[in-house]
Amino acid sequence: MKVTLKLYATLSDHLPDAARKTNAVELDLHPGTSIAQVIERENLPRKLCHLVLIDGVFIPPAERATRALVEGETLAIWPPIAGG
């Protein structure tokens, strides 16, 4: 199944060079793949996967291991952002 992965800020360094312009890459996943499995598969540091959205809906940390992705969804991940 096809899912779009969007990574922002420092996490975009984990995208292939060609995908960094759009912050997005299309993934081909097995049905039933969870958010946590995508984070692991893409070698994303868990502690930097702070804000996680599927199609604009926030997914709390407790649900990321069990929330399976569905064909056509967009998974967007942001690291914690500090400012001042």
JOUR-V233625 format. One line per field, one symbol per residue. psi: psi as a letter, one per 30 degrees, with the letter a starting at -180 (. if undefined). A space follows every 50 residues. Layout:
psi = ???
//
This chain:
psi = lkkkkkklbfffffllefffefgkkkkjlkkgkleeeeeeeghkjeffie jkkjhgkkjlefffffjklkkflkjkkklkkkl.
//
